[in-house]
Amino acid sequence: MHNSPFNKNYFLMSLVTLTIAPALLTAAIYLCLARIIYVYGPHLSFFKPRTYTLVFCGCDIISLILQALGGALASLADTRDQSNLGKNIMLAGLGFQVLSLILFAACAGDFAIRVLKNKSQWNTRYLDLLNSKLFKSFILGLVVAVVTIFARSVYRCAELSGGFNSHLFVDDELLFMILEGVMIVLACGCLTLLHPAVCFQGAWADANFKFRSKNSGAEKLMIKNSGDIELGSGAYLNQPTAYDRQ
């Protein structure tokens, strides 16, 4: 683009990469939710932590494929109809991303309400972490990142819906800089300055979920008989035991 700033193909290549990049940011946020649920207590969540990650990351993959495919078709198009087809596929991917973010916000909001209503059932193992200012700032940063990425994705949907030659797409530079650049800078800033590896204060690896539990029935019985409090979902609250440390 530096050597040929008016080359349409180079412009569309840049457009595609800029369009699909925030989907990778949302995937990182989806991974964070599963670990947040773990440290607060999986029994407070309607679904298992891994369910949120698998479902929403799966939605992200679908969104990425649609946006990349639409961008490729638009950049290789020889006719207006082919260009419109690529644009519509990109728009479908962005729309799917917006829908995924709305569902994610609803699920995260539901979990937040359960957490606030059941403070006495928080995982006692991570109480110091949960009450720390750094972790609370991290949660706030995630909220800001979700809101800004959502605003940017809605703007992109509106921009693409009018086509590559619409007023919103071509002429309105101020709106583009605010709702595209500034939104993503804020999201990246929150995810970088409040990086989960730092804000989890050593608990990030512990909070990782497993696709299949390796605990046998005898091992679960050991945990249950060690004086833990059994909850309705089968989860247990207790201070770390020797078994936990192993």
N, C-alpha and C positions, 0 to 999 in steps of 0.2 A: 504493500500500500504506500510505502514511502516513495518508491520509484514510479508508481502508477496510481496516484490517489483517486483517479476517476474510473478505475477499472472495476466494473460491476462484480466480476467474479471474486476479486479480493475483498470487496466490501461485504458480499454475502458470506464469505468464509469467516470473516470477523464477526458478522452478525450471528452466525450459528454458534460459534464458541461462546460469545457473550450471553446468548439466550440459554444455553444448556448448563452453564457453569453453576448457577444457584441451586440446581437440582442436587449437585454434589454437597453443597452446604446443608441442605435440608436432610440429606442422608446422615450427615454427622450429628445433626440435632436429634434425629430419630434414635441413633445409637445412645445418645446421652439420656434419653427418657428411660430406656430400659434399666440403666444403672441407677438413675434417680429413684425409680420404683424399688429397686433392690435395697438401697440403703435406708429408705423410709420403712420398707416392709412390704413384700409381695402380697401379703394378706389384705392390704389396703386397696389393692388394685382389682378392677373387675376382670382383667385378663392377666395372664402371665407376662412378665417383662419381655420374654423373647417373642411373644405374639405381636406386640407393637412393632418391634424391630423388623420382623419378617414381613408383616403386612405392609407397613409404610415404606420400607426400603424396596419391596416389590413394586409398589406404586411408583416410586422414584425411577426404577429401572424402565418401567413402561413409558413414563414421561420422557426419559432421556432418549429412548429408542424412537419415539414419535417425533420429538424435536429434531434429532439428528437426521432421521430419514427425510422429514419435510425440508430441512435446510439443504440437504444434498440434492433433492429433486429441484428445489428452487434455484440453486446455483448452477445446475446443469441444464435448466430448462431452455428450450429454443423457441417456445411459443408462449403466449400469454396464458393459455389454458394450463400448460404444464407448470408455469410459475405460480398460478393460482392454486393448483393442486398441492404443490409443495408448501405454499403459505398456509393452506387450510390444515394440512397435516401437522405443521408446526403449531398452529393455533389449537389443534386438538390436544397436543402434548402439553401446552401451557395451561389449557383449561383443566386438564386432568391433574396437573400439579397444583392448581388453585384448589380444586376439590379435595385433593389429598391433604393440603394444609388446613382446610376447614375441618375435616374429619379429625386430623391430628390435634388441632386446637381443642376440639370438643372432648376428645379422649383425655388429653392432658388436663383440661379444666375439670373434668369429672374426678380425676385422680387427686387434683389439688383440693377439691372440696372434701373428699374423703379424708385426706391427710389433716386438714384443718379441723374437721369434726371429731377426729379420733386421735388427738395428741397423746393420750395415755397409752395408745397401742403402737407408738413409734418403736422402731427397732432400737432397743437399748444399747446394742453394740456400737451404734454410730451416733449416739446422742450428741457427743461433743462436735462431731462433724456437722450435723444437721443444725445445730445452734450457732455455728460459727458465722461471722460476718462475711467471710470469703465465700462460703458455700451459698449463702443467701444472695450475695451479689451475683454469683454464677447463675442462679435460677433467674434472677431479674434480667441478666444479660441474654439468656436463652429466649425469654419472652420478647425482648426488644428485637432479637435476630429474627424470630418467627414473624413478628408484625411487619418488619421492614421488608423481608423477603416476600411476604404476602402482598404488600403494597406494590412492590416492583413487578410481581407476576401478574397482578390485575392490570397494571399499566401496560405491560407487554401484550396482554390479551386485547386490550382496547386499541393499542397501536397496530397490531397485526390484522385486526378485524377489518380495518379500512383498506388493507392492501399496502404494497410497497411504495405506492405513489400518493398516499393519503396525506392530508395536512398534518395530522398528528405524527406520522412517520417521517415526513420530510422537513417540515418547517418549524415545528415547535421545539426549539433547542433547549429553552429554559426548563420546560416540563420534563424533557428527556434527562437533563443533567440532574434534576432533583429526584425524580422518581426512579431513575435507573442507577446513576452513579452514586449519589449520596446514600440511597437505601442500602446498597451492597457494601459501601464503605462502612456504614454503621454496623451492619451484620457481621462483617469480617472483623471489625474492631472489637466487638463484644466477644466473639468466639476466640479471638487471639489474646486479648488482654486478660480475659477471664477463661483461660484455657482449662478444660476439664482435668487434664493431667495434674495441674497445679491445685485447682479448686477442690478436687476430691481428696487432697491431702494424704495420698498414699492408699486410698481405698478404691481407686479405679480398677485395678486388677482384681481385687477381691469381689467387686460388684459385677464382674463379667458373668454372663449367663451361659449355660450349657444347653445344647440342643437336646441331649438325652442325659437323664440323670444316671450316674453310675452307682448310686447308693442302693444296696440290696435291702430286702425287707428286714433282715437282722440288724443292719446298720441304722435303719430308721427307728427300729425299736430301741436301740442303744440311746439315740438322741432323745426319744420320747421319755425314756426312763431316767434321764439325767436330771430331771427336775424342771424341764422346760414347760412353758405355758402353751397348751395346744389351742390353736385358733380354728375358726370354722373352715378355713380353706386348707387346713393341713399344715400351715406354717407354724413356726415356733419362735417365741421371743425368749432370749436369755443372754446373759453375759457370755463372752467367749469361753468355751470349754477347751479341754485338751483335744477333743475330737475336732472342734472348729479349727484350732491352730494347725492340725495335721492336714 
